[in-house]
């Protein structure tokens, strides 16, 4: 049976979940795609684990890492899953990892957002020039299908506008504040204790995680040429209990919404905190749920909500991309 080897960069909670799911699904890949899929290399800050015959879900040892091209060669990789920490300001090491893998003709499944935010157009064009996939489901709202909906479910339609509740943390915080009349600080402490919010939640509560996901949806779902620097971004850091009580008395529900609309051949995008009437479908998206709403010319308006945000759900979203890649190989 033909082998299909996967190298991975990053081995945090999502990376560990990816490794576990890959091994759990090996029989599925054999039966469905006729391929022996193996994880053959893991690179993280503490070093690298490489075995061209296949690694366990939890590699026992990490040795000093070779340079990245040598790592890919030693792993005999056919694809790279990039799951290192996101750095949306510079792209971080992930930018070099993705670019190198694409240049070598490897398929890339991106989970971290930074490289896609900083150089998404260039990376998208590079993948196309090499005839390989650059798949981004895990980076664009995890288990909530976004790019897939735009590219496949709405194929042939002209998308006019996209809106989304794309950050589970901020939606959870706003829901808690509205339901229980607590401050943002109190809601955040509880969310951090429950593992819902990061130790440093700045990217979430200041709106930049939402902006990054919206940008990835636009770049890879709509082939837009858009920069995060073009986006006006507002978060929820300024929300206080007086505002919450005002919204509740007025029958309004606050939501942090990423939005992009077509303007001729251009796209205008941003992130705003909106107070919605209670009968708006977005107002019913509560807790850690997410949602997107897409307006088209001929297919009307479509809304999708739900999807998990835990590491295993993000890993499953990335492996959905792997399914598409393996299916294309068979075509």
N, C-alpha and C positions, 0 to 999 in steps of 0.2 A: 504494500500500500504506500502511496506517495506521501511524503512528509510535508508538513507546513509548519515552519518554526517561527516562534514569536519571541521577540526581545521586548523588554519592558524597562522604561525609565521611571523611577519613583516607586517607593514601596511603603507608602503610608497606609491609612485605613482603606482607601479605594484600591491601591495597588495590591494589598493583601487579599481583598475581596475578589479582585480580578484573577489572581493566581488560583484561588480556591475554585472559582467558577469554571475556569478553563479546564482544570483537572476533572471536575464533576461532569463536564460536558464532553469528555473525550469520546465516549461511546456514541453520543449523538452526532459528533462531527464525522466519525467513521461511517455511521449508518446513513446519514443524510447527504454528506458531501464526498464520501469516499476518500477522506484525508485523515492522516494521523497527525493531529494538531498537538504540538508540544511547546511548552514554555522552556526556552533554552538559555535565556540570559536575563538577569535582573541587575540594573544599575541604580544605585542610590548614593547619597552623600557619603555613607560609611564604606563604600567599596562596591565590588561586583561579584555576583555569583553566576558562573557560566558552566553549562554542561550541554554539549551539542546533542546528547542523547535524551535530554529532558531533565528538568528540575522538579523537586517536590513543591507543594504549595508554600511551604515555609523552608526556604533554603537554610541549611545548618550553618554555613560559614560564608562570609563575604571577604574576599581578598582585595588587596589594592587594585584599583581599576586601571585597565589600559586606556589609551586614548579612545575616543568614541568610535572612529572607523574600525579600529582593531577589535573593540567590543562587539560590534555588529558582525564582523567577519568571524570571530571565534564562536559566536552564537549561531552562525549560519542562518541568519534571520531572513525570513521572507516578508515579515511585517514588524512594525514597531508600534507598541502601545505606549503613548507618552502620558504619564500620570504623575509627573513631578509637581511640586507646589507652583501655583499660578503667581506670576508677577506681571500684572497688567501695565505696569509703568515702563518696563524695559523688555519684557518677553522672557527674561531669565535664561537659564541654560536650555530650557525647552526649545527655544528658537533655533539654536544651533543643532540640537538633536533632530528636530523635525526636518530642517533644511538638509542636513547630511543624509538622513535616511531617504528622503525623496530623491536627492541627487544620485543616490546609489540604486534607485529603482525599486525601493521598498514601499509597500503600502503603509500608510500611517493612520492610526486611530488616535485622535487627540482627545484627552480628557481634561488636561489643564488648559486654561483659557488665555494665558498671557501672550504666548507666541501668536495665537490667532488674532488677538486684539491688535497687537503691534504690527504684524506683517501678514495679515490674513490674505490680502489680495495677492501679494507676491508669492506666498506659499501655495495658494489656490492655483495660480498660473503655473507654478513650477510643477505641481502634481499633474496638471493637464499635459504639460509638455513632455513629461516622462511616461505618460500613459498609466499612472497608478492612482490609487484612491487616497484622498485625504478626507477622512470621515470624522465628524465632529459631534455626534449625538450626545456623548457624555459631557461635552463642554457647554452644550446649549440646553440648559434646564434639566439635565439628567434624564430621569425616566419619563418626564413629560415629552411626548413627541412634538417636535417643533419643525426642524428642517425637513424631516420625513413628510410631515403633513403638507408643507409648502411645495416640496419638489414632486411628491408622488400623488397625494390625495387631491391636490389642486392643479395637477399637470394640465397645461393648456389654457388655464384661466389667467387673467391678468390681475395680479394682486395689487390692490389700491391702498390698503392700510393694514398694519399689524399692531395689535396692542397685547400686552402681556403682564400678568403678575408672575414674575420670574424668579423672585427670591423668597424662599420658604421662611427664612429667618425674620425678615421684616413683616411678612404677612402674619406670622405667628405673634410677633410683638404687638402689632396693631390690633389683632383680634383679642389678645389678652387684655390690652389696655381698655378696649371698648366694652368687653364683657364684664370686667371686674373692677373698673375704675381705679387702676393702679398706674403708677408712673412708668415712663420708659425705663428708668433705671431699675425699678423693681422687676419689671417684666424681663429685662435683659439678664439680671442675676439669676432668675428662675430658669430662663432658657439656657444659660450657660451651664447651670447645674444639671440640667436634663440632657446636655449634649446637643441641643438644637442650635445654639449660637457658638461661634468661635470665641476663643479667649480674647482676640482682638477683632471685634465685629465691624471695624470701620468701613471696609469695602461694602458690607451689607447695608448698614444703616445710613451710609452716605450716598447710596444709590449706584455705586460704581460696579458692583457685581451684576445688577440688573442691566446697566448700560453695556457691560461686556457681553452678556448673553444675547441681548438684543442685536448688538453689532454682529455677532457670529451668525445669528439667524439671517440677518440681511445679506451678509457676505456669501454665505454658503447655501442659503435657501433661495435668494433672489438674484444672486450674482451682482449685487450692488457694489458700487465703489464708494465706500463711506469710511470715515475715520472717527474714532472715539473723540478726537479733539474737536470734531464738528458738533458734538452733542451737548446740549444744555442738560445738566444733571442735578436733580434735587433729591435729598434723602429724607429721613424721618427724625434726624437728631434733634430738631427744633420742636418736636411735638410735645406739648405739655398737657396736664390733666384738664386745664381750662378749655383747651381746644377740643379735647375728647368729649367733655361734657356738652359743649356747644353742638358738636356733630350729633351726639346721641339725642339731644333735645329736638334737633331739626330733622331727625329721621335719616341722617346721612351716615355713610360708611366709608372710612378712609382706606385707600389702597395706593400702594406705590406701584406705578404703572410705567413700563417702558412702551414707547410708541414710535412707529415709523410710518410715514405717509409718502406716497408717490407725488412728486411735484414735477410734471413733465417727464424729462429723462433723469431727474435727480430724485434723491430720497432725503427727506428731512426727519431727523430722529432726536429723541431725548427721553428723559426720565422725569416724571412729575408725581407729586403726591396729590391725589384727587379725592375729593369728598363726593361719593356717588349716592344717588337715591337708592333706597332699600330694594327697589324692584329691578335694579340693574343686575344682570347675571354675574358680573364680577363681584358684586356685594355679597353673594352667597358663597364665595370661595374663602373658606375659613381656615384658621390654624396654619399648618405647614403646607397646605395645598398650593398648587400653582395652576395657571391657566393661560391660554392664548386665545385671541379672537382675531380672525383674518377676514377682511372684507375684500371681495373680488368683483369683477365686472359681471360675469355670467353665472357663476355658481352661488352667488349670494354671500352670506356671512356664515362662517363656521367657527364654533368655539369648542375647544378641548380643555378639560380640566382634570386634575388629579395627578397621579404619578408619585412614587416615593422619592425621598431625598436622602435616604441613608446610604452609606458606602456601597452596600450590596446592590441597591437600585441603580446607582451611578455605574457600577461595574456591569450590570446587566444591560444598561443602555449602550455602553461601549461594545459589548459583545453582540448586540444587535447589529452594529456596524460590521463586525466580523462576519456575521451571517451573510450580509449583503455582498461582502468581498468574496467570500467562498462561493456564493451562488454565481457571481459574475465569472469566476474562473471556470465554472462548469458550462457556462452558456456557449 
